[in-house]
């Protein structure tokens, strides 16, 4: 599968997760749906220069998305998601989760 390099890539992957969740009647798609809507608003904000540092916001969105999407797939492949959860915490709340 293609590497996630842009916010548009994130949205496309979230669409795939949502579609899978609907087909499997899995409630995990609810977060993906809300996250997709949030990501679309972030993209709009970046395009309209609504952020103090658009580049930082894009980087944060991509980091979080890669971790979330990897955790989603690991969950279904019965792989350990603990490391990824820790990395999500680091990306989201770096001051509260020192290594």
C-alpha beads as a LAMMPS data file, in Angstrom:
LAMMPS data file: protein, C-alpha beads

99 atoms
98 bonds

1 atom types
1 bond types

-500.0 500.0 xlo xhi
-500.0 500.0 ylo yhi
-500.0 500.0 zlo zhi

Masses

1 110.0

Atoms # bond

1 1 1 0.000 0.000 0.000
2 1 1 1.213 3.515 -0.842
3 1 1 2.945 5.474 1.924
4 1 1 0.938 8.286 3.509
5 1 1 2.604 11.504 2.341
6 1 1 -0.202 14.074 2.199
7 1 1 -3.391 14.917 4.036
8 1 1 -5.269 13.794 0.934
9 1 1 -3.624 10.371 1.410
10 1 1 -4.881 10.369 5.003
11 1 1 -8.429 11.094 3.866
12 1 1 -8.255 8.298 1.276
13 1 1 -7.067 5.801 3.920
14 1 1 -9.769 6.910 6.336
15 1 1 -12.335 6.341 3.584
16 1 1 -11.016 2.772 3.269
17 1 1 -11.272 2.229 7.027
18 1 1 -14.795 3.637 7.080
19 1 1 -15.841 1.442 4.149
20 1 1 -14.363 -1.655 5.798
21 1 1 -16.059 -0.821 9.086
22 1 1 -19.439 -0.405 7.402
23 1 1 -19.072 -3.693 5.520
24 1 1 -18.093 -5.503 8.731
25 1 1 -20.637 -3.651 10.864
26 1 1 -17.775 -2.572 13.135
27 1 1 -18.123 0.447 15.400
28 1 1 -14.420 1.302 14.987
29 1 1 -15.493 3.184 11.884
30 1 1 -17.146 5.850 14.032
31 1 1 -13.796 7.289 15.137
32 1 1 -12.485 7.086 11.569
33 1 1 -15.529 9.032 10.355
34 1 1 -15.105 11.790 12.946
35 1 1 -11.349 11.844 12.376
36 1 1 -11.896 12.166 8.613
37 1 1 -14.206 15.160 9.108
38 1 1 -11.621 16.747 11.420
39 1 1 -8.839 16.073 8.925
40 1 1 -10.883 17.653 6.121
41 1 1 -11.291 20.785 8.254
42 1 1 -7.558 20.824 8.997
43 1 1 -6.840 20.619 5.266
44 1 1 -9.237 23.506 4.618
45 1 1 -7.587 25.506 7.389
46 1 1 -4.144 24.883 5.907
47 1 1 -5.314 25.834 2.409
48 1 1 -6.901 29.044 3.735
49 1 1 -3.890 29.877 5.936
50 1 1 -5.913 29.730 9.158
51 1 1 -3.097 28.248 11.241
52 1 1 -0.192 30.148 12.746
53 1 1 2.136 27.448 11.428
54 1 1 0.445 25.455 8.628
55 1 1 3.495 23.284 8.042
56 1 1 3.595 22.184 11.683
57 1 1 -0.133 21.391 11.598
58 1 1 0.299 19.299 8.462
59 1 1 3.254 17.444 10.015
60 1 1 1.260 16.758 13.189
61 1 1 -1.716 15.508 11.174
62 1 1 0.472 13.161 9.133
63 1 1 2.299 11.784 12.186
64 1 1 -0.941 11.125 14.048
65 1 1 -2.609 9.627 10.961
66 1 1 0.233 7.218 10.250
67 1 1 0.193 5.993 13.837
68 1 1 -3.600 5.680 13.994
69 1 1 -3.840 3.839 10.676
70 1 1 -1.001 1.477 11.647
71 1 1 -2.693 0.772 14.990
72 1 1 -5.999 0.103 13.223
73 1 1 -4.414 -2.446 10.901
74 1 1 -2.344 -4.021 13.688
75 1 1 -5.500 -4.470 15.730
76 1 1 -7.095 -6.529 12.969
77 1 1 -3.891 -8.502 12.414
78 1 1 -3.694 -9.282 16.167
79 1 1 -0.370 -7.478 16.473
80 1 1 0.795 -5.580 19.531
81 1 1 -0.622 -2.057 19.455
82 1 1 0.942 -0.982 22.762
83 1 1 3.992 0.653 21.139
84 1 1 1.815 2.553 18.696
85 1 1 -0.523 3.715 21.463
86 1 1 2.519 5.004 23.340
87 1 1 3.678 6.840 20.201
88 1 1 0.199 8.334 19.738
89 1 1 0.362 9.597 23.311
90 1 1 3.815 11.046 22.645
91 1 1 2.609 12.800 19.487
92 1 1 -0.527 14.132 21.151
93 1 1 0.669 14.969 24.663
94 1 1 4.494 15.053 24.563
95 1 1 4.927 16.911 27.878
96 1 1 2.837 14.394 29.819
97 1 1 4.510 11.235 28.489
98 1 1 8.249 11.661 28.782
99 1 1 10.325 8.666 27.716

Bonds

1 1 1 2
2 1 2 3
3 1 3 4
4 1 4 5
5 1 5 6
6 1 6 7
7 1 7 8
8 1 8 9
9 1 9 10
10 1 10 11
11 1 11 12
12 1 12 13
13 1 13 14
14 1 14 15
15 1 15 16
16 1 16 17
17 1 17 18
18 1 18 19
19 1 19 20
20 1 20 21
21 1 21 22
22 1 22 23
23 1 23 24
24 1 24 25
25 1 25 26
26 1 26 27
27 1 27 28
28 1 28 29
29 1 29 30
30 1 30 31
31 1 31 32
32 1 32 33
33 1 33 34
34 1 34 35
35 1 35 36
36 1 36 37
37 1 37 38
38 1 38 39
39 1 39 40
40 1 40 41
41 1 41 42
42 1 42 43
43 1 43 44
44 1 44 45
45 1 45 46
46 1 46 47
47 1 47 48
48 1 48 49
49 1 49 50
50 1 50 51
51 1 51 52
52 1 52 53
53 1 53 54
54 1 54 55
55 1 55 56
56 1 56 57
57 1 57 58
58 1 58 59
59 1 59 60
60 1 60 61
61 1 61 62
62 1 62 63
63 1 63 64
64 1 64 65
65 1 65 66
66 1 66 67
67 1 67 68
68 1 68 69
69 1 69 70
70 1 70 71
71 1 71 72
72 1 72 73
73 1 73 74
74 1 74 75
75 1 75 76
76 1 76 77
77 1 77 78
78 1 78 79
79 1 79 80
80 1 80 81
81 1 81 82
82 1 82 83
83 1 83 84
84 1 84 85
85 1 85 86
86 1 86 87
87 1 87 88
88 1 88 89
89 1 89 90
90 1 90 91
91 1 91 92
92 1 92 93
93 1 93 94
94 1 94 95
95 1 95 96
96 1 96 97
97 1 97 98
98 1 98 99
